[in-house]
Amino acid sequence: MEINANQFSNSNITIIYEPSVCISAGRCARELSDVFRTSVIPWIDLDGAPSQKIIEQVKKCPSGALKFHLNHKVA
């Protein structure tokens, strides 16, 4: 069974979550629980913290299941 990546976006960033890569360390939810919420769907809420703080947390993901990219603004 293949599990597809999930994408969550706001105007600044897009977070990509790959459940098949996740080792369920829980670091994201412990350290930034207003964004990474284990008991709510959708479990990633990008309105829960400033984009820079979310990026810093994503970079700490031990498995690499969380990734991000900056969204390009169209003039």
C-alpha positions as a printed NumPy array, in Angstrom:
array([[ 0.   ,  0.   ,  0.   ],
       [ 1.469,  3.32 , -1.063],
       [ 0.852,  6.412,  1.039],
       [ 1.119,  9.697, -0.835],
       [ 2.754, 12.801,  0.543],
       [ 0.521, 15.438,  2.087],
       [ 0.97 , 19.122,  1.305],
       [-0.01 , 22.052,  3.476],
       [ 0.418, 25.649,  2.278],
       [ 0.017, 29.23 ,  3.372],
       [ 1.036, 32.325,  1.414],
       [ 4.703, 31.943,  2.384],
       [ 5.569, 28.241,  2.546],
       [ 4.435, 24.753,  1.604],
       [ 5.107, 21.851,  3.96 ],
       [ 5.302, 18.359,  2.49 ],
       [ 4.743, 15.418,  4.824],
       [ 5.688, 11.924,  3.663],
       [ 4.017,  9.445,  6.038],
       [ 5.901,  6.473,  4.579],
       [ 9.19 ,  8.092,  5.677],
       [ 8.049,  9.222,  9.145],
       [ 9.53 ,  7.325, 12.099],
       [ 6.976,  8.841, 14.519],
       [ 9.625, 10.429, 16.71 ],
       [ 7.062, 13.101, 17.647],
       [ 9.619, 15.889, 17.803],
       [ 7.514, 18.193, 15.623],
       [ 4.438, 17.856, 17.837],
       [ 6.387, 18.172, 21.095],
       [ 8.306, 21.259, 20.061],
       [ 5.687, 23.124, 17.99 ],
       [ 2.308, 21.741, 19.025],
       [ 0.325, 24.743, 17.753],
       [ 1.303, 23.711, 14.21 ],
       [ 1.845, 19.937, 14.409],
       [-1.287, 18.651, 16.162],
       [-1.596, 14.905, 16.627],
       [-5.277, 14.826, 17.587],
       [-6.785, 17.088, 14.908],
       [-7.29 , 16.673, 11.161],
       [-5.693, 18.276,  9.244],
       [-2.845, 17.742, 11.658],
       [-0.628, 20.512, 10.27 ],
       [-1.931, 24.049, 10.853],
       [ 0.361, 26.642,  9.283],
       [-1.528, 29.45 , 11.041],
       [-0.206, 28.154, 14.381],
       [ 3.188, 29.898, 14.196],
       [ 5.218, 32.269, 12.025],
       [ 6.557, 30.67 ,  8.846],
       [10.2  , 31.032,  9.93 ],
       [ 9.522, 29.119, 13.149],
       [ 7.799, 26.34 , 11.178],
       [10.767, 26.13 ,  8.803],
       [13.162, 25.827, 11.745],
       [11.076, 22.962, 13.16 ],
       [10.803, 21.145,  9.826],
       [14.601, 21.226,  9.539],
       [14.774, 19.299, 12.846],
       [12.721, 16.345, 11.542],
       [14.957, 13.312, 12.231],
       [13.574, 11.161,  9.4  ],
       [13.2  , 13.796,  6.701],
       [ 9.474, 13.106,  6.449],
       [ 8.812, 16.844,  6.72 ],
       [10.123, 19.123,  4.009],
       [ 9.33 , 22.675,  2.959],
       [ 9.698, 25.094,  0.124],
       [ 9.115, 28.808, -0.112],
       [ 6.184, 29.869, -2.254],
       [ 6.927, 32.341, -5.018],
       [ 4.887, 35.509, -4.888],
       [ 3.327, 36.567, -8.164],
       [ 3.371, 40.333, -8.752]])
